[in-house]
Structures are given as C-alpha cells and as structure tokens.
Amino acid sequence: MAATFALLLLLILSSSVRAAPDAVVSRIAFGSCANQSEPQPIWNAVAGFDPQVFVWLGDNVYGDNKRPFRVFGRERTVGPWKNVPRFYPSTEEELRRRYQLARAQPGYARLRERAQVLGTWDDHDYGLNDAGKELSGKVIAQRLMLDFLDEPEDSKRRKQAGVYASYMFGPEGKRVKVILLDTRYHRDPLLSDGTILGDPQWQWLERELHGPQSEITIIGSSIQVVSNLSATTGPLFYVESWARFPRERERLFRLIDSSKTWSAIY
C-alpha cells in the first residue's frame, strides 16, 4: 500500500461526538497507510470531524524494512537477476519502537482521547510486504498490534490466531456493526487461488453475518474487495486484492447475499 496516510472514508450519520455504547453512533472515520517516521498533519482534519469511532484498515505503521531499488550490483533487489528480497522484517524491539512512534504522534494522541479506536492490519504492520501465513513472526506482531490498539489483556483477540473482530454500536433500530477481517494471518501464497481468511475466520464471519442484524454493516478489509485492477494490469504489475483469489471473493459475495445483509459497506 502507499507510504502516506490516507483517509479512506468518513461515514456521517448525524452530528454528535463520541457516545456511550448504547447511543447512536453518528461519525466513523477510517484510515490507513500511516508512516510513523513522517509528519502526519492529516490528524488535524480527522479530529475536526469529531469521530466517535476511528477504524484502522491496515499499514497502521510501517514495520518492515526496504532495501534500495537495484537491478545490478552485488545485492539485486528487482529484475530478472534479483538475488535478495527487497523487503525484510524488523526485530521485535524495532517493531515495538515504531508503534511507540505512531502513538506519540500529537494529533493521533488527541484523537485517542476523544474516539474509540479499532483496527485490523495489512502487510507492513503485519511485518512484511505482501506476506501471508508463512510469516514466522506473526504471533509477536499480533501481540504488538493489539498493544497499540489498547486491546484488553483478556480479549478474545489475544487468544485467537489472527486479529479479526466485530463491534456493534447503537440502540435497536439504529445499530451499526463493524466487522474487521484479517487478510494476512491465514492467507495462502498469492498465486495459489487458495484461502485468504482460513477456515476458522470463515466460520466466525458466517456467524457474524447471520447473527444479530444491524441497520448498517461495515466490513473492513485491508485489501481491495471489488477492484479487478490486477486482472487488467497483469502481467506488467499486480496489486493485492480479493480478485487474485477469485474463489474466496465469490465465497464472500455469496455469504453476504445469503445473510440478507443488504446494507453492507466494504
């Protein structure tokens, strides 16, 4: 994903600030791709909307490392003679330090005081560009990410394999449900057309979509769901998306349809 912060969506339903759990949720802000080592003036704009809930959709920090772009030389990171990976993971200590830098951003610190912060991850905060289930450090990365989100120590997310979660806001008749997927922890290799979510997460998602209904359901995915960009740009270049796992994407669409979740946003 891009190396600059992107405010993906602001969902505005009315005009109140952060509310109690049973109050109407009127403002939800979404963001991703926040380089902890760069200035982040965007937080001033986010705070100006007074969101009650802020949702990270991935690349909440950039936790991996990137070698220079080199086609020739001793270490060739791209091209037909590539002999070393361009991206490589950080140590646990370094990843923790980068999360600390992110939390210390003044604008983000102010937002955390006013809004409930939720989130899932993408590849760079998971630990490695384009990585999936093969990443050896994913258990440590999960713990550090949940620490960053102030996840309670007794949370189910700290006991499960992956960071997927769901939240229900608002009173009956005005409910908003936020479902956050984990597209990394169980994902098969990119060219496999295997699984993105893995069986346990699929079973959980089915229960969530067939469970208590809401007036609005928001499904957060760190990679594109609808886009077919990879199908039109390959083989020149590819981007990560559900379109690269067509059977998984069709399964997602069928599940949403069967659940009669007509107000789903993803």
C-alpha positions, -999 to 999 in steps of 0.1 A, spaced: 0 0 0 10 36 -4 36 50 21 15 81 30 -15 83 53 -49 80 35 -82 89 50 -103 63 32 -139 71 43 -158 92 66 -193 79 73 -216 107 86 -249 97 100 -256 128 122 -236 153 142 -227 141 177 -193 133 192 -182 101 209 -212 85 226 -219 57 252 -221 21 238 -259 22 235 -260 57 220 -264 64 183 -230 63 165 -230 92 140 -194 96 128 -170 68 119 -136 77 104 -113 53 86 -76 55 78 -46 35 68 -10 38 55 5 59 83 43 61 81 53 66 117 85 83 107 69 111 86 48 141 97 11 133 99 -8 166 97 -39 147 84 -48 141 121 -59 177 124 -85 171 97 -96 138 112 -101 154 146 -120 182 130 -148 157 122 -151 147 159 -155 110 150 -169 88 178 -151 58 163 -119 56 143 -110 24 124 -75 15 112 -77 -6 80 -40 -16 78 -4 -4 74 -10 14 107 28 15 109 55 5 85 72 -22 105 93 -38 78 124 -26 60 132 -19 24 165 -23 6 174 1 -23 159 -5 -58 188 -22 -76 188 -41 -109 226 -45 -110 253 -49 -84 261 -72 -55 226 -71 -40 200 -70 -67 165 -64 -53 144 -63 -85 145 -76 -121 155 -109 -136 187 -112 -117 172 -104 -83 192 -123 -56 179 -107 -23 144 -97 -12 137 -60 -13 117 -61 19 128 -78 52 112 -79 87 122 -58 117 132 -73 151 105 -73 178 122 -44 195 123 -23 164 86 -31 156 77 -21 191 96 12 188 78 20 156 44 15 172 56 38 200 65 65 175 30 62 160 13 65 193 34 96 201 21 115 171 4 145 187 -27 145 165 -32 108 169 -28 111 207 -56 137 208 -78 115 186 -74 86 210 -87 108 239 -119 115 220 -127 85 199 -128 47 203 -100 33 181 -104 -1 164 -83 -17 137 -70 -45 117 -37 -48 99 -23 -51 64 12 -63 53 36 -37 66 23 -37 101 18 -75 99 56 -75 95 65 -79 58 54 -66 24 28 -88 7 32 -115 34 7 -142 43 5 -172 66 42 -181 61 55 -152 81 73 -166 111 69 -135 134 32 -132 131 24 -142 167 47 -114 181 33 -90 155 -2 -97 166 6 -90 203 23 -57 194 -5 -46 172 -31 -53 199 -10 -35 224 -10 -5 200 -48 -6 200 -51 -9 238 -68 -43 234 -77 -56 269 -55 -84 282 -85 -107 285 -97 -100 249 -105 -130 226 -83 -114 200 -53 -121 222 -61 -158 223 -71 -164 187 -49 -168 156 -55 -135 138 -68 -101 146 -103 -103 131 -131 -88 153 -166 -73 152 -183 -45 171 -219 -34 175 -228 2 182 -261 20 189 -296 11 202 -320 -12 185 -333 3 152 -301 24 148 -274 -3 150 -241 -1 132 -220 -32 130 -183 -31 122 -166 -63 110 -129 -63 106 -112 -90 86 -77 -103 89 -64 -109 53 -29 -118 64 -26 -144 92 -41 -173 72 -36 -162 36 -22 -187 12 5 -176 -14 -6 -150 -39 -7 -173 -70 -24 -202 -53 -61 -192 -55 -62 -207 -20 -77 -191 11 -75 -155 24 -93 -159 56 -88 -195 66 -115 -219 79 -118 -206 115 -122 -170 103 -147 -180 76 -168 -198 103 -166 -168 125 -177 -145 97 -206 -167 88 -218 -165 124 -213 -127 125 -233 -121 93 -261 -145 103 -262 -132 138 -280 -101 153 -289 -77 125 -279 -41 122 -292 -12 100 -257 -7 86 -229 -33 84 -194 -22 76 -169 -49 65 -133 -37 67 -108 -54 45 -72 -43 42 -70 -53 6 -94 -43 -22 -126 -63 -25 -144 -52 -56 -115 -40 -78 -103 -61 -107 -72 -40 -112 -48 -69 -112 -68 -86 -139 -63 -56 -162 -27 -46 -154 -11 -80 -152 15 -92 -161 31 -58 -161 24 -54 -124 -1 -67 -98 -17 -53 -67 -30 -74 -38 -68 -78 -39 -95 -103 -34 -96 -106 -72 -64 -125 -70 -83 -152 -50 -114 -154 -72 -130 -184 -53 -125 -166 -20 -141 -134 -33 -171 -153 -48 -175 -171 -14 -176 -137 3 -202 -123 -20 -223 -155 -17 -221 -153 21 -232 -116 22 -261 -124 -2 -272 -154 18 -271 -135 51 -295 -108 37 -271 -81 49 -284 -56 23 -268 -26 40 -233 -39 38 -204 -15 30 -169 -28 23 
